[in-house]
């Protein structure tokens, strides 16, 4: 996956639906992307359970995230169960199921595959509460967009947020 300077696809920011006080990690997923990993994330977002209007929560075995720090960089990997993904792609008419076998396995769990990995230079450390790391937020949208455009799309009902458990 390649990110252009105009659309980095990862930010450390406050997210309007959750309030201006709580800064966190936000990743964007373009539902029209040609990247198989982004397209698979889009498929699994349909498994979300709606909370606040336009905000969906996913079960950890559907989609989850992992934080990794390397020097001045924070990396976030989005993972899914190979079995859950295979079941969701079984009836798909596109070629996504052909890409599933080529996905890298999560080093900590052979059944988990890594769909996306994004990095950002930051000193931000995701906070923990009672030993649980702050969730990662995904915003799904159509086409390339700046952060301001993503928030505008959300407010217009053209984008949605998903909350992913992180470790």
ABEGO torsion letter per residue (X at the ends): XBBBAABAGBBBBBBAAAEAABBBBBBBBBAABABAAAAAAAAAAAABBBBBBGBBBBBAAABBBBBBBBEABBBBBBBBBAAAAAAAAAABABAAAAAAAABBBBAABAABBBABBBBBBBABBBBBBGGBBBBBBBBBBBEBBBAAAAAAAAAAGABBBBBBBBX
